[in-house]
Amino acid sequence: MEPDKKSNGTIVGIIVIIAILIIGGVYTWQSKVKSALKEKEIQENTIQNDASVLDSLEQDLQNTDTNLNVDVNTIQ
């Protein structure tokens, strides 16, 4: 009889599977981080645009002449 030879195939298989899971996890994590950064950038740009629009409206309001030369006391 031949002596039993130990096979390292199962250990190598487990190591390969673990490596694939780790690489997949890192890839997924980085893609989520990138999408979160893009979303944050979009929100900041939206806030800046909204602030710009509000500043423009406020400036228009200040520049608008609201004096109609009407005496409120004489209106019946």
C-alpha positions as CSV (number, residue, x, y, z in Angstrom):
1,M,0.0,0.0,0.0
2,E,1.0,3.5,-0.7
3,P,1.1,6.0,2.1
4,D,-1.6,8.6,2.2
5,K,-0.5,11.9,0.6
6,K,-1.9,15.0,2.2
7,S,-3.5,17.4,-0.3
8,N,-3.2,21.1,0.3
9,G,-5.9,21.7,-2.3
10,T,-8.6,22.5,0.2
11,I,-6.5,25.0,2.1
12,V,-5.5,26.7,-1.2
13,G,-9.2,26.7,-2.2
14,I,-10.2,28.3,1.1
15,I,-7.5,30.9,0.8
16,V,-8.6,31.8,-2.8
17,I,-12.2,32.1,-1.7
18,I,-11.3,34.4,1.2
19,A,-9.1,36.5,-1.0
20,I,-12.0,36.9,-3.5
21,L,-14.4,37.9,-0.7
22,I,-11.9,40.5,0.6
23,I,-11.3,42.0,-2.8
24,G,-15.1,42.2,-3.5
25,G,-15.7,43.8,-0.1
26,V,-13.0,46.4,-0.7
27,Y,-14.4,47.2,-4.2
28,T,-17.9,47.5,-2.9
29,W,-16.8,49.7,0.0
30,Q,-14.8,52.1,-2.3
31,S,-17.7,52.4,-4.8
32,K,-20.0,53.4,-1.9
33,V,-17.6,55.9,-0.7
34,K,-17.2,57.4,-4.2
35,S,-21.0,57.7,-4.6
36,A,-21.4,59.3,-1.2
37,L,-18.7,61.9,-2.1
38,K,-20.4,62.6,-5.4
39,E,-23.8,63.0,-3.6
40,K,-22.2,65.4,-1.1
41,E,-20.6,67.5,-3.8
42,I,-24.0,67.7,-5.6
43,Q,-25.7,68.8,-2.4
44,E,-23.0,71.5,-1.8
45,N,-23.4,72.8,-5.3
46,T,-27.2,72.9,-4.9
47,I,-26.9,74.8,-1.6
48,Q,-24.5,77.3,-3.2
49,N,-26.8,77.8,-6.2
50,D,-29.8,78.3,-3.9
51,A,-27.9,80.8,-1.8
52,S,-26.9,82.7,-5.0
53,V,-30.6,82.8,-6.1
54,L,-31.7,84.1,-2.7
55,D,-29.0,86.8,-2.7
56,S,-30.1,87.8,-6.2
57,L,-33.7,88.0,-5.1
58,E,-32.8,90.0,-2.0
59,Q,-30.8,92.4,-4.1
60,D,-33.7,92.8,-6.5
61,L,-36.0,93.5,-3.6
62,Q,-33.7,96.2,-2.2
63,N,-33.4,97.8,-5.6
64,T,-37.2,97.9,-6.3
65,D,-38.9,101.2,-5.8
66,T,-42.0,100.6,-3.7
67,N,-42.9,104.3,-3.3
68,L,-46.2,104.8,-5.2
69,N,-46.7,108.4,-4.0
70,V,-50.0,107.4,-2.5
71,D,-51.2,108.9,0.8
72,V,-52.6,106.0,2.8
73,N,-54.6,108.3,5.1
74,T,-56.6,109.7,2.2
75,I,-57.7,106.4,0.7
76,Q,-61.3,105.6,1.6
